[in-house]
Amino acid sequence: MHRDDKRDNQRDEGPEDKLAELGAERVDHRFKGLPPDAEGMTVAELAAQHRSLFTGGFTTPVLTLSAEALDHNLGLLETYARRHGLAFAPHGKTSMAPQLFARQVERGAWGITLAVPHQVRVARAFGTERIFLANELVDAAALRWIAGELERDPAFRFICYVDSVRGVDLMDQALRGACARRVDVVVELAAGESARTGVRTEAECARVADAVAGTGTLRLVGVAGYEGEVPDADPERVRDHLGRLVSLTSGFDAAGRFAGLGVTEIVLSAGGSAWFDVVADVFASVPQLSLPVLKLLRSGAYVSHDDGHYRELTPFNRVPAEGALRPAFLLWAQVVSRPSPEQAFVNAGKRDAAYDLGLPVVRVVRDAVSGVVRDGSGISVTGLSDQHGWLRTEAGVSLSVGDWVGMGLSHPCTVFDKWGLIPVAGEDGVVADYLRTLF
């Protein structure tokens, strides 16, 4: 088969076909924690066996996701966005799991947010039709590939940041002659002088917008920002930043910056996982503009939630009447050493658990003899080595070599990328699905 024929055949595959290919992948040494006797099976064949996490041959450490928590979280943000009149483009860099992308779109997501070109390629390979790239894209090879995708697929919608005149010039140079369609861009307004990326002042935003208007390759469609970078963030400071976003959008519209070139809606985008309640409140007061406004929320960590950083930061703590997210991760490790009544060691460490935003927390223990699962109170994680977790046990707490310890984790973005294939377990411990990540 010629290379071009192979590419055409791949393009003829639908999203369902590509997802099915994940199930056809063979289980082998690449995937931690899976049963050794499943070697050579396809993922779909292993899933069809509905093995028990505890008695089905899984080895420790093994990360699991709760099927019930995933479904609950997907439904909660779907309902929240609809209730507040928001479109939703969850940040896919959190999980890089095409199966979750598909479920998010099924649950009402407008599209998927991503951060770098490789992630866009993954999403496109699995049929994602709408992508918001929350970054300025100045890589010429990546821009030409994007142009090719826009050229071959009229249904593909792509939007990315611009935050400098220099960046606009580089994009324009790379895209000249590459595609008849212009690439849609939004000006990123920085969250403050000491924040991450983005244009620092409204006057400079206007200069960047002018630069976009001077190209034949780009089309200005809106304004965006990330309120999670507001210095010393609190509700008032976040509200002020979001107010600037709204004012900038209104000002651009009044100046006619969105007129022409076939623009049919104005994109106004914000929203990490810590302040989407304030985003919903401020965006509810956007004035009438010359075109409909796509109010695009980009929260990502909600899908798995966690037992640390986002448990403390979630807006649902401030608005409990709106619901509550459920932590979906559980990292199971086995006690391999009990050198003293106060100390134990499990066989999971930095290679298995995120530790950049907090250590794991012990949630449950499964007794190696009886199989009884009990609460993990009185046991804490005090440190992580590469392949060991350091546990401290309070007086009178029973914990023996061979017991399984289930730990909740903090920061989904650095949990998912440590695991290539993650068992999705029900409350009964039965594994009927596996989530493939593609970092």
C-alpha positions in Angstrom: 0.0 0.0 0.0 1.4 3.4 -0.9 1.8 6.0 1.9 -0.8 8.3 0.4 -3.3 5.3 0.2 -2.7 4.4 3.8 -3.3 8.0 4.9 -6.5 8.2 3.0 -7.7 4.9 4.6 -6.9 6.3 8.0 -8.8 9.4 7.2 -11.9 7.3 6.2 -12.0 5.8 9.7 -14.5 7.3 12.0 -14.0 8.2 15.7 -15.6 4.9 16.8 -13.1 2.9 14.7 -10.2 4.7 16.2 -11.5 4.1 19.7 -12.0 0.5 18.9 -8.4 0.3 17.9 -7.5 1.1 21.5 -9.4 -2.0 22.5 -7.5 -4.1 20.0 -4.1 -3.1 21.5 -2.2 -6.0 23.1 -1.6 -6.2 26.8 2.1 -6.6 27.6 5.0 -5.3 29.7 4.3 -1.7 28.8 1.4 -1.4 31.1 1.9 -1.4 34.9 -0.2 -3.3 37.2 -2.1 -5.5 34.8 -2.4 -9.3 35.3 0.7 -11.1 34.0 -1.4 -13.9 32.6 -3.2 -11.4 30.4 -0.1 -11.1 28.3 -1.0 -11.2 24.6 -4.7 -10.6 25.1 -6.3 -7.5 23.6 -7.5 -4.8 26.0 -11.1 -5.5 24.9 -10.6 -9.3 25.6 -9.3 -8.5 29.1 -12.1 -6.0 29.8 -14.7 -8.6 28.7 -13.5 -10.9 31.5 -14.6 -8.5 34.2 -11.8 -9.5 36.5 -11.8 -8.5 40.2 -9.1 -6.0 41.0 -8.2 -8.0 44.1 -8.5 -11.6 43.0 -8.1 -11.3 39.2 -4.3 -11.3 39.1 -3.6 -7.5 39.1 -0.2 -6.6 40.6 0.7 -3.7 42.7 1.2 -0.8 42.4 -1.9 -0.3 40.2 -3.9 2.9 39.6 -7.6 2.6 39.3 -10.4 5.0 38.3 -13.9 4.8 39.8 -16.5 4.2 37.1 -19.1 5.7 39.3 -17.1 8.9 40.1 -16.2 9.4 36.4 -19.8 9.2 35.3 -20.9 11.5 38.2 -18.3 14.2 37.4 -19.0 14.2 33.7 -22.7 14.7 34.4 -22.1 17.4 37.0 -20.1 19.7 34.8 -22.5 19.1 31.8 -25.4 20.2 34.0 -23.4 23.1 35.5 -22.4 24.5 32.1 -25.9 24.2 30.7 -27.5 25.8 33.8 -25.2 28.9 33.5 -25.4 29.3 29.7 -21.8 28.3 29.2 -20.2 26.3 26.3 -17.7 23.8 27.7 -14.3 22.8 26.2 -12.7 20.8 29.0 -8.9 20.8 29.0 -7.8 17.6 27.5 -4.2 17.9 28.6 -5.4 16.7 32.1 -6.0 13.1 30.9 -4.9 12.9 27.3 -7.4 10.0 27.1 -9.4 10.0 23.8 -12.0 7.8 25.4 -12.7 10.6 27.9 -12.6 13.2 25.2 -15.4 11.2 23.4 -17.4 10.9 26.6 -17.0 14.6 27.4 -18.3 15.5 23.9 -21.2 13.1 24.4 -22.0 14.9 27.6 -22.4 18.2 25.8 -18.9 19.6 25.5 -18.5 22.1 22.7 -15.0 20.7 22.0 -11.7 20.0 23.7 -9.1 22.4 25.0 -5.4 21.5 24.5 -2.0 23.1 25.1 0.6 21.9 22.5 0.6 20.6 18.9 1.2 16.9 19.8 -2.0 17.0 21.9 -3.9 18.4 19.0 -2.6 15.6 16.8 -3.9 13.0 19.3 -7.3 14.6 19.5 -7.6 14.9 15.7 -6.6 11.3 15.2 -9.6 10.4 17.3 -12.0 12.6 15.5 -12.2 15.7 17.7 -13.9 18.4 15.5 -13.5 21.5 17.7 -10.2 22.3 19.4 -9.3 25.4 21.5 -5.5 25.6 21.9 -4.8 27.6 25.1 -1.4 28.8 23.9 0.1 30.9 21.2 1.3 28.6 18.4 4.4 29.8 16.6 5.9 26.4 15.5 5.9 26.6 11.7 5.7 22.8 11.1 2.8 22.6 13.5 1.0 25.5 11.9 1.4 24.0 8.5 -0.1 20.7 9.8 -3.0 22.6 11.3 -3.5 24.4 8.0 -3.6 21.0 6.3 -6.3 19.7 8.7 -8.4 22.8 8.1 -8.0 22.4 4.3 -9.0 18.7 4.2 -11.9 18.9 6.8 -14.4 21.7 6.4 -16.0 20.7 9.7 -12.8 21.2 11.8 -12.9 24.3 14.0 -9.6 25.4 15.5 -8.9 28.4 17.7 -5.7 29.4 19.4 -4.2 32.3 21.4 -2.2 35.2 20.2 -0.3 37.3 22.7 2.3 39.3 20.8 2.9 41.1 17.5 6.0 39.0 17.0 3.9 35.8 17.4 1.3 37.1 14.9 4.1 37.7 12.4 5.6 34.2 12.8 2.1 32.6 12.4 1.4 34.7 9.3 4.8 33.7 7.7 4.2 30.0 8.4 0.6 30.0 7.1 1.0 31.9 3.9 -0.1 29.8 1.0 -0.8 26.8 3.3 -4.6 27.0 3.4 -7.5 28.9 1.9 -9.1 29.1 5.4 -7.8 31.6 7.9 -6.8 30.3 11.4 -9.1 31.7 14.1 -7.3 33.4 17.0 -8.3 35.1 20.3 -6.1 37.7 22.0 -5.0 36.4 25.4 -5.2 39.0 28.2 -2.7 38.3 30.9 -4.0 37.8 34.5 -1.5 40.4 35.8 2.0 41.7 35.5 3.6 38.7 37.2 1.3 36.2 35.6 2.2 33.6 33.0 1.5 34.3 29.3 -0.8 36.9 27.7 -0.8 40.5 26.7 -0.2 42.8 29.8 -2.2 45.9 28.8 -5.4 46.7 26.9 -3.4 49.0 24.6 -1.0 46.2 23.7 -4.0 44.0 23.1 -5.2 46.5 20.5 -1.8 46.4 18.8 -1.9 42.6 18.6 -5.4 42.7 17.2 -4.3 45.3 14.6 -1.4 42.9 13.6 -4.0 40.1 13.2 -6.1 42.3 11.0 -3.1 43.1 8.8 -2.6 39.4 7.9 -4.2 37.4 5.2 -4.0 34.2 7.2 -5.5 34.9 10.6 -9.0 35.9 11.8 -9.7 37.5 15.1 -12.7 35.9 16.8 -12.5 36.8 20.4 -10.7 37.3 23.7 -9.5 34.8 26.3 -7.6 34.6 29.6 -6.8 32.2 32.5 -7.9 33.5 35.8 -6.0 30.8 37.6 -2.9 32.9 37.1 -4.3 36.0 38.9 -1.6 36.9 41.5 -2.7 36.3 45.1 -6.1 35.2 43.7 -9.2 35.7 45.7 -12.8 36.2 44.4 -12.5 40.0 44.1 -9.2 39.9 42.2 -10.5 37.1 39.9 -13.7 39.0 39.3 -11.6 42.1 38.4 -9.6 40.2 35.8 -12.7 38.6 34.3 -14.3 42.1 34.2 -11.3 43.3 32.1 -11.8 40.4 29.7 -15.5 41.3 29.2 -14.6 45.0 28.8 -11.9 44.2 26.3 -14.3 42.0 24.3 -16.9 44.8 24.3 -14.4 47.4 23.3 -13.1 45.3 20.4 -16.7 44.7 19.3 -17.5 48.4 19.4 -14.4 49.1 17.3 -15.6 46.7 14.7 -12.7 44.2 15.2 -15.0 41.2 14.7 -16.8 42.5 11.7 -16.3 40.8 8.3 -14.4 37.7 7.3 -17.5 35.6 8.1 -17.2 35.8 11.9 -20.6 34.6 13.2 -19.9 34.6 17.0 -17.6 36.2 19.4 -15.5 33.9 21.6 -15.1 34.8 25.2 -13.1 32.2 27.1 -11.8 31.6 30.6 -12.1 29.0 33.3 -9.7 26.7 35.1 -10.8 24.3 37.8 -10.6 26.7 40.7 -12.8 29.7 39.8 -15.4 28.6 37.3 -18.1 29.8 39.7 -16.8 33.4 39.3 -16.5 32.9 35.6 -20.1 31.9 35.4 -21.2 34.9 37.4 -19.2 37.5 35.5 -20.0 36.0 32.1 -23.7 36.1 32.9 -23.5 39.9 32.8 -21.9 40.2 29.4 -23.7 43.0 27.5 -25.4 42.7 24.2 -22.8 42.6 21.4 -23.1 42.8 17.7 -22.9 39.0 17.4 -23.8 36.1 19.7 -21.2 35.4 22.3 -19.7 31.9 22.8 -18.9 31.9 26.5 -16.4 29.1 26.6 -15.3 27.4 29.9 -12.1 25.3 29.9 -12.0 23.4 33.2 -10.2 20.1 33.0 -9.4 18.5 36.4 -13.0 17.9 37.2 -13.2 14.7 35.3 -11.2 12.7 37.9 -11.1 15.4 40.6 -8.7 14.5 43.4 -8.1 14.0 47.1 -5.8 17.0 47.5 -5.2 20.2 45.6 -8.6 20.4 43.8 -10.5 19.0 46.7 -9.5 22.2 48.5 -9.9 24.6 45.5 -13.0 23.4 43.8 -15.7 26.1 43.4 -18.3 23.6 44.6 -16.9 24.3 48.1 -18.2 27.8 47.7 -21.5 26.9 46.0 -22.4 23.5 47.6 -26.0 23.8 46.3 -24.6 23.2 42.8 -23.4 19.7 43.7 -20.0 18.1 44.5 -17.3 16.4 42.6 -16.1 12.9 43.6 -12.4 11.8 43.6 -12.0 9.0 41.1 -8.3 8.0 41.6 -7.2 5.2 43.9 -3.6 4.0 43.8 -3.3 0.5 45.3 0.0 -0.4 46.7 1.1 -3.3 48.9 2.8 -3.2 52.3 6.3 -4.7 51.7 8.0 -3.7 55.0 6.8 -3.1 58.5 10.0 -2.3 60.4 8.4 -0.8 63.5 4.9 -0.3 65.0 5.0 3.3 63.8 6.4 2.8 60.3 5.5 0.9 57.1 6.6 1.0 53.5 4.5 0.3 50.4 5.7 -0.5 46.9 4.5 2.7 45.2 6.5 6.0 44.9 7.3 8.9 42.7 7.1 6.8 39.6 3.5 6.0 40.3 2.0 8.9 42.3 1.8 12.6 41.7 3.7 14.5 44.4 4.0 18.1 43.0 0.9 19.4 44.7 0.7 17.2 47.8 1.4 13.7 48.9 -1.1 10.8 48.6 -3.6 10.2 51.4 -4.5 6.8 52.7 -8.2 6.2 52.1 -8.7 2.4 52.6 -6.8 -0.8 53.5 -7.6 -4.3 52.3 -6.6 -7.0 54.7 -4.4 -9.6 53.0 -5.9 -12.5 54.9 -9.6 -11.7 55.2 -10.0 -9.6 52.1 -12.0 -7.1 54.2 -11.6 -3.4 53.1 -11.6 -1.0 56.0 -11.1 2.8 56.5 -7.5 4.0 56.4 -7.7 6.3 59.4 -4.6 6.5 61.4 -2.2 5.9 58.5 -0.5 8.8 56.7 2.0 9.1 53.8 5.0 11.0 55.0 7.2 10.8 52.0 7.9 9.1 48.6 11.0 7.6 47.2 11.2 6.5 43.6 9.5 3.1 44.3 8.5 3.3 47.9 5.9 5.2 49.9 6.7 6.0 53.5 3.8 5.4 55.9 3.4 6.5 59.5 0.8 4.6 61.6 -0.7 5.8 64.8 -0.7 3.6 67.9 -3.0 0.6 67.7 -3.5 0.7 64.0 -3.3 -2.7 62.4 -1.3 -2.9 59.2 0.6 -6.0 58.0 3.0 -6.9 55.3 0.9 -8.0 52.3 -2.0 -5.7 53.0 -3.2 -3.5 50.1 -3.3 0.2 50.8 -5.6 2.4 48.6 -4.4 6.0 48.3 -6.1 9.1 47.0 -4.0 11.4 44.9 -3.5 15.1 44.3 -3.3 16.9 40.9 -4.8 14.9 38.1 -2.6 16.3 35.4 0.5 14.6 36.9 -1.3 11.4 37.8 -2.6 10.5 34.4 0.7 10.9 32.7 2.3 8.2 34.8 0.0 5.5 33.6 -0.5 4.3 30.1 -3.5 2.0 30.7 -5.7 2.5 33.7 -8.3 0.0 35.0 -11.7 1.5 35.5 -13.3 -0.3 38.5 -16.8 -0.4 39.8 -17.7 0.0 43.5 -17.6 -3.9 43.7 -14.0 -3.9 42.5 -14.8 -5.4 39.1 -12.8 -4.0 36.2 -14.9 -3.8 33.0 -13.0 -1.0 31.1 -9.5 0.3 30.6 -8.6 3.9 29.9 -5.7 4.5 27.5 -3.6 7.7 27.9 -1.5 9.1 25.0 1.0 11.5 26.4 
